[in-house]
Amino acid sequence: MSLKFDWDDIKSERNKNKHDVDFEEAKSVFYDYFVRVFNDISHSVF
């Protein structure tokens, strides 16, 4: 499966300033072989 990412550069820069992570770095979580995904009842919509 191939993923394509598309984002607004201005929003990415704001995210970098606010959280010290730009979207280019954030997308790396989708390629992490050790990622654990789970439902968070308090923050998930089913």
C-alpha positions in Angstrom: 0.0 0.0 0.0 1.3 3.4 -0.9 0.4 6.6 1.0 0.3 10.1 -0.5 0.5 13.1 1.8 -0.7 16.5 0.9 -0.7 19.5 3.3 -0.7 23.2 3.5 2.8 24.5 4.0 1.6 27.4 6.2 -0.2 25.1 8.5 2.8 22.8 8.6 5.0 25.8 9.7 2.5 26.7 12.4 2.5 23.2 13.7 6.4 23.3 13.7 6.3 26.5 15.7 3.6 25.2 18.2 4.7 21.6 18.6 8.3 21.5 17.3 7.2 18.9 14.7 6.4 19.7 11.0 4.2 17.5 8.9 7.1 16.0 7.0 8.4 14.6 10.3 4.9 13.7 11.6 4.2 11.5 8.6 7.0 9.2 9.7 4.6 7.5 12.2 2.8 5.9 9.3 6.0 4.0 8.4 6.9 2.9 12.0 7.1 -0.9 12.2 6.8 -0.8 16.0 3.7 1.4 16.1 0.9 0.3 18.4 -2.6 1.4 17.4 -5.5 1.2 19.9 -8.9 2.8 20.4 -9.0 5.5 23.0 -12.6 5.5 24.2 -12.3 9.1 25.5 -11.0 10.5 22.2 -12.3 8.2 19.5 -15.4 8.3 17.3 -16.9 4.9 16.4 
